[in-house]
């Protein structure tokens, strides 16, 4: 009886923990994304605002705009790599949570059934910190999330580069 209650508590805590991890990875991703956009547009706003205020010509600002564009590319690549790391970890946790729930459904949710040796091997794999594991599979859907991240980082760069080029600053 004690084994049953202990196993139920472990499984419930695991489900709660994996749900909390998924939300934490989402929060971290959006913090990185919004931070990037804030830094990107604030820096370019200051530079372009200063150019307008001081009536600087594109020729005078060309070296500064090129340097800021290079820094922007570095910031975008760094942000994208961090973003991809969080997304991959999030989907590893989602995959492990889905495996755990499927295992429970396959065995009628009875903790006694989960004590069988083959099932115990599956539990050893699932009842762990999933996001930081080297292996593990990632379910479908992570490509769309990474694609969204890429759009957040790449589109501002392309639009800014095009604007600088058309304005004669590059």
C-alpha positions in Angstrom: 0.0 0.0 0.0 2.8 2.4 0.9 4.5 1.6 -2.5 1.3 2.5 -4.3 0.9 5.8 -2.6 4.5 6.6 -3.0 4.4 5.8 -6.7 1.2 7.8 -7.2 2.9 10.8 -5.5 6.0 10.5 -7.6 4.0 10.3 -10.8 1.8 13.3 -9.9 4.8 15.4 -8.9 6.5 14.4 -12.1 3.5 15.5 -14.2 3.4 18.8 -12.2 7.1 19.4 -12.6 7.1 18.7 -16.3 4.2 21.1 -16.9 6.0 23.7 -14.8 9.2 23.2 -16.9 7.3 23.6 -20.2 5.9 26.9 -19.0 9.3 28.0 -17.7 10.9 27.3 -21.1 8.2 29.3 -22.8 8.7 32.2 -20.4 12.5 32.1 -21.0 12.1 32.0 -24.8 9.8 35.0 -24.8 12.1 36.9 -22.4 15.0 36.4 -24.8 12.9 37.3 -27.8 11.4 40.4 -26.3 14.8 41.4 -25.0 16.3 41.1 -28.4 13.6 43.1 -30.1 13.9 45.8 -27.4 17.7 46.1 -27.7 17.6 45.9 -31.5 15.0 48.6 -32.1 16.2 50.9 -29.2 19.8 50.9 -30.6 18.7 51.6 -34.1 16.2 54.2 -32.9 18.9 56.0 -31.1 21.3 56.0 -34.1 18.6 57.0 -36.6 17.2 59.6 -34.3 20.6 61.1 -33.8 21.2 61.2 -37.5 18.0 63.1 -38.1 18.6 65.5 -35.1 22.1 66.3 -36.2 21.3 66.4 -40.0 24.0 63.8 -40.7 24.5 62.7 -44.2 24.4 59.0 -45.2 28.1 59.2 -46.1 29.0 60.4 -42.5 26.9 57.7 -40.9 28.0 54.8 -43.2 30.8 53.4 -40.9 28.6 53.6 -37.8 25.6 52.0 -39.5 27.8 49.2 -40.8 29.3 48.6 -37.4 25.9 48.6 -35.7 24.6 46.2 -38.4 27.4 43.8 -37.7 26.7 44.0 -33.9 23.0 43.4 -34.7 23.8 40.3 -36.7 25.9 39.0 -33.8 23.1 39.8 -31.3 20.5 38.1 -33.6 22.6 34.9 -34.0 23.3 34.7 -30.3 19.6 35.2 -29.5 18.6 32.6 -32.1 20.9 30.0 -30.7 19.7 30.6 -27.2 16.1 30.5 -28.4 16.7 27.2 -30.2 18.2 25.7 -27.1 15.2 26.5 -25.0 12.8 25.3 -27.7 14.6 21.9 -28.0 14.6 21.5 -24.2 10.9 22.4 -24.0 10.0 19.8 -26.6 12.1 17.1 -24.9 10.0 17.7 -21.7 6.8 17.7 -23.7 7.9 14.3 -25.3 8.7 12.8 -21.8 5.4 14.1 -20.4 3.5 12.5 -23.3 5.4 9.2 -22.8 4.5 9.2 -19.1 0.8 9.9 -19.7 0.7 7.3 -22.5 2.3 4.7 -20.1 -0.3 5.5 -17.5 -3.1 5.2 -20.0 -1.8 2.0 -21.4 -1.7 0.4 -17.9 -5.1 1.8 -16.7 -3.4 4.3 -14.4 -2.8 1.6 -11.8 0.5 2.1 -10.0 0.8 -1.7 -9.4 1.0 -2.2 -13.1 3.9 0.2 -13.3 6.0 -1.9 -11.0 6.5 -4.6 -13.7 10.1 -4.9 -14.8 9.6 -3.8 -18.5 7.4 -0.9 -17.4 9.9 0.1 -14.7 12.6 0.4 -17.4 10.3 2.9 -19.2 9.7 4.8 -16.0 13.4 5.1 -15.4 13.7 6.8 -18.7 10.7 9.1 -18.2 11.0 10.1 -14.5 14.0 12.4 -14.9 14.9 15.9 -15.8 14.1 15.7 -19.5 15.1 19.1 -20.8 18.8 18.8 -20.0 19.4 15.3 -21.2 21.7 14.8 -24.1 19.5 12.4 -25.9 15.8 12.1 -26.1 13.5 12.8 -28.9 11.7 15.9 -29.8 8.1 15.6 -31.0 6.6 17.3 -34.0 5.9 21.0 -33.6 9.3 22.2 -32.5 10.2 23.1 -36.1 7.3 25.7 -36.2 8.5 27.1 -32.9 12.1 27.4 -34.1 10.8 29.0 -37.3 8.9 31.6 -35.3 12.1 32.3 -33.4 14.0 32.7 -36.7 11.5 35.2 -38.0 11.8 37.2 -34.8 15.6 37.4 -35.2 16.0 37.5 -39.0 13.2 39.8 -40.3 14.4 42.9 -38.3 17.9 42.4 -39.7 16.7 42.1 -43.3 14.4 45.1 -43.0 17.1 47.2 -41.3 19.7 46.2 -43.9 17.3 47.0 -46.8 16.5 50.4 -45.2 20.1 51.2 -44.8 20.9 50.2 -48.3 18.0 52.1 -49.8 18.9 55.2 -47.7 22.5 55.1 -48.9 24.0 54.2 -45.5 25.6 51.0 -46.7 
